[in-house]
C-alpha cells in the first residue's frame, strides 16, 4: 500500500472530511474514531499501513 497525505478539511460531529494532497481524488468521509485523537480541522495526516498519523 502506498503512503498518501491528506488534509482534514471539515469535521461533522463524529465524522470528518479528508482531502488528498498527493493525488486528484474526491474528498471522502471517515469516522473520527479512525483518526488520531488530537487531529483537528487543518491537520495534515499521513495514511500508511491503514493507520493515520499527524505530520
C-alpha positions as CSV (number, residue, x, y, z in Angstrom):
1,X,0.0,0.0,0.0
2,X,1.3,3.4,-0.9
3,X,1.6,6.3,1.6
4,X,-0.9,9.1,1.0
5,X,-1.1,12.6,2.5
6,X,-4.4,14.2,3.5
7,X,-5.7,17.4,5.0
8,X,-8.6,17.2,7.4
9,X,-10.8,19.9,5.8
10,X,-14.0,19.6,7.9
11,X,-15.4,17.9,11.0
12,X,-19.1,17.0,11.1
13,X,-19.8,15.5,14.6
14,X,-18.3,12.0,14.7
15,X,-17.1,12.2,11.1
16,X,-14.5,14.1,9.2
17,X,-13.9,15.1,5.5
18,X,-10.4,14.4,4.2
19,X,-8.9,15.8,1.0
20,X,-5.9,14.0,-0.6
21,X,-2.9,16.3,-1.3
22,X,-0.8,13.8,-3.2
23,X,-3.4,12.9,-5.9
24,X,-6.5,14.2,-7.6
25,X,-9.2,12.4,-5.6
26,X,-12.6,13.4,-4.4
27,X,-12.8,14.3,-0.7
28,X,-14.1,11.5,1.5
29,X,-16.0,11.0,4.7
30,X,-14.4,9.0,7.5
31,X,-15.2,8.2,11.2
32,X,-13.2,10.4,13.5
33,X,-12.5,7.3,15.7
34,X,-10.1,6.2,13.0
35,X,-8.1,9.4,13.2
36,X,-5.5,10.5,15.9
37,X,-7.2,12.0,19.0
38,X,-5.6,15.4,18.5
39,X,-6.5,15.8,14.8
40,X,-8.4,19.0,14.1
41,X,-9.5,20.9,11.0
42,X,-6.4,21.9,9.0
43,X,-4.3,18.9,10.3
44,X,-2.1,17.2,7.8
45,X,-2.4,13.4,8.0
46,X,-0.3,10.6,6.6
47,X,-2.0,7.3,5.9
48,X,0.4,4.3,5.9
49,X,-0.4,0.7,6.7
50,X,-4.1,1.6,7.3
51,X,-3.1,4.0,10.2
52,X,-3.3,7.8,10.2
53,X,-0.6,9.9,11.7
54,X,-0.4,13.7,12.1
55,X,2.6,15.2,10.2
